[in-house]
Amino acid sequence: MKSKKLIIGIIVIAILAAGAFAALTLPRMFAKPVEAAITPVAPSTSRTTTAEGKLVPSLNASLSLPLSGRVAEILVKEGDAVQAGQVLLHLEDARQRAAVAQAEAALAGAQARLAQLKAGPLPAEVTTAQSAVDAAQARLDRLANQEDIRGAEAALASSQAALAKLREGTSADQLIAARADLANAAAARSQAQAAYDRVKSNADIAARPESTALQQATNNYNAAAARVADLEKGASKADIAGAQARVSQAQAQLDALKSVRPSDIAAAEAELRRAQAQLQLTKDGSRPELIAAAEADVAAAQASLDQARAALAETELHAPFAGVVADLATVAGEQVAPGAPVVQLADLSHWHVETTDLTELNVVRVNEGDPATITFDALPGESFKGVVEQIKAIGENYRGDISYTAVVRPERTDPRLRWNMTAAVDFGR
């Protein structure tokens, strides 16, 4: 029973649908065709183009350091106004300062050597060179002169005689003479002692001549007694050995003089010529090529110093222009990499708007020097007149379209303006 009702319902729906279709299509099938009226659209003559953009300082820079290092000190904070050339922060620089000191010392040494060469020889240098010539000449004379041989023979004979005398011992005459000298010295001492005893109670005894005379007489007596003792004792083994050594030395010197060969004389002559040439060079002063080499050393040392000072200067970050510190991306003690931005600096007294969505279809309607009207989302109801300063030549892909950046400078500024505020730019009005 239920299935029959369902079938009947379906049939009814189908009939109703067929009727509705006929009611809609039959009139159109028999209707008279009507030509469509086409109205041509006139091309727009308006040059007004609108683009979005953002507000940026006309002068801004992302500052970094050319070398890595640890931040020693930050001298500014965000929002500070700074002057051109002002130091913003600096890295640890002990290594760079040491390099500068080393380069300064090297330059001073090179300059001193150059000054010495240009000043010419010192008198002491000439004297030294002359002494070398004299010594070489004397050596050559000794080798070539027979007088030295005769002198060496005489010295040998004298030393041999002295040795023989020591070996013979003390003669009776020598001992008698020495003992007589001792007796005389004893008598003189006794006489001086008696004179001293007569005045020794005086307060000024130390300053009196009797005191001096007694001292001298005592010294003479002691010397005479020592001589007598030496003569009575005779020559010691050490005395004989010393005399023998002097004989050997004299003999060796004589043998050396007698053994001179022609080659020794030639060598001495060559040494003399070398000393004479050195003396002449010293008197003539430095050669031009030596001075040129010294000047090159000074230039190289100066370049090394300049390089070391440049490396030291690179540890400091300076403001390239007057402006405001907009952002600090580091803290003291942090290690920074070369080229990594650490300070954002901007001149907030001059602004411009850079468009972000000026498409290739619209950029052809905009020319540099065109007027523009700028509005900001943050300042509703206010508008700023401006002028197109630049249209960048290269477009970039922006949300699937090729967009070009137009730089628009507002004719006035406002203290409420902030970096990266959203702006709308109407070109051509």
Helices and strands as residue ranges (DSSP letters): H 2-30, E 49-63, E 69-74, E 81-82, E 87-91, H 94-119, H 123-144, H 147-168, H 172-199, G 205-207, H 209-233, H 237-258, H 262-284, H 288-313, E 316-318, E 323-328, E 335-336, E 343-355, E 358-359, H 360-363, E 371-376, E 383-391, E 396-398, E 401-404, E 406-410, E 422-427
